[in-house]
Amino acid sequence: MTFTMGTALAILGGAFAATLGGVGSAIAVGRVGRAAAGVVTEDPSKFGKVLILQILPGTQGLYGFLIAFLLFNKIGLIGGNIAELTLAQGAMFFCASLPMAIGGLVSALHQGNAAVAGVGIVAKKPEESGKSIIFAAMVETYAVLALLISILAVFGVPVA
Amino acid sequence: MRETEYAYAVARIRVNELSLLTKADLDQLISADSYSAAVRILTGKGWQEVAGGDMCEEKLNEAWELICESVPDKKLLEAMVIGNDFMNVKSVIKTTFSDLKSEDYIVRPFVCDPAKIIKAVKENDFEELPDYIKECASKAYHAISGNQSGQSAEMIIDKASLETSLDYAKSAGSELLVKIIGLACLVANIKIAVRSSRTGKTEQFALDSMCKCDFTDNKKLTDAAFKGESLADIVSEAGYPEIADEVDKDFTALEMKCDNLVTEWIKKAKDEVYGPDPIIAYYYAKQAEIKNVRIILSAKAAGVPTDTIRERVRDLYV
């Protein structure tokens, strides 16, 4: 088994997608969690509503993991039969993972901010909590678009 | 401190904002038949009558406890109430030279333990007091004990109080708090300048009594006041054009304008999800609410007509 620079670059791409998506989600979920804890301290009955808002920015971490999994599966890292990729193939896999890595990080942070603002809506007008979820969920669109592009690109890179 | 660190505190404050009195609640209070009817309305809204105590002070203490529990930055807490320490110094010095009990005149919340202040004043030894208060307490004490001048003592303490509050607000890093305390400094200086000119004091006396703040020229302010000129341009240059129309009228109108202006500023914090401003806004909103309740209750006790009470109450945050 020979490791090439191309293989290393492809693995780096997968690691990027999983790490940046995970970092963004961790920061955002933590931020919403703090705000949610504030509301629940005063009114424990709102736990269910704020929990949904806290979960929302966690998806980018999952999407990053998914891209990394697909990429590693495609290059045979998971099965133990790693393909010998050229530098060009490695660069293509690396570029394929970038939409999810960068899109995931940025969208998670902003979705976290929208969700924290949503926690404020739940605190003051719990009957409008549905709207606060919609505001935060709107940001998800761009994480999903980044995910789709990364999936298409990962599947599109030819591996001999 | 990073603004996101305030997410927990802001969320708790948002829930508690629901219990602030609304305009409809105030209207109901103003329309109450009597003092006892007004108190009944308040107890119906969760205010508790305190045997031998002040229900308004109790409510403010509750708000302060909530803020202390949730706010991650101690500097901000100190900046918000540091002025009360100076009020406590003032009341302890005054009560020490009279037959009154110092403990009955303590203002809460505070940064410096009042027991320390009482001990320092009783023993005429101010070394144990924190640095920010040590010098002014000693000077004020000797102004009363030496010259029998209560006015000088008050002047020393008020000046130190405003200057220290402004310094603490700046170090706490909240622009809103700096703006609010800056307004208090400016209004205090205006009052000193105008009152000094009306009571035949010298310009130097006025300048010595004024607090130093970097956004206004005290000399210019004093000159204008002593010449009887308008102060409108000076307050506009100082960054407070909103009070320019009221500055040459009577102080009651100016104070009301300032209270309403602070409420207008803090209302902007309603849209913020992070940072110290929502906390500051809540505390000032609570103070404004309590001021309104006190105005209404004392007016009800004195039998003041409803329309007059309505003119006196301040704008609300909610």
Interface residues (C-beta under 8 A of the other chain):
Chain A: R31 V32 R34 A35 A36 A37 G38 V39 T41 E42 D43 N113 V116 A117 V119 G120 A123 K124
Chain B: T4 A7 Y8 A9 V10 A11 R12 I13 R14 V15 N16 E17 L18 S70 V273 Y274
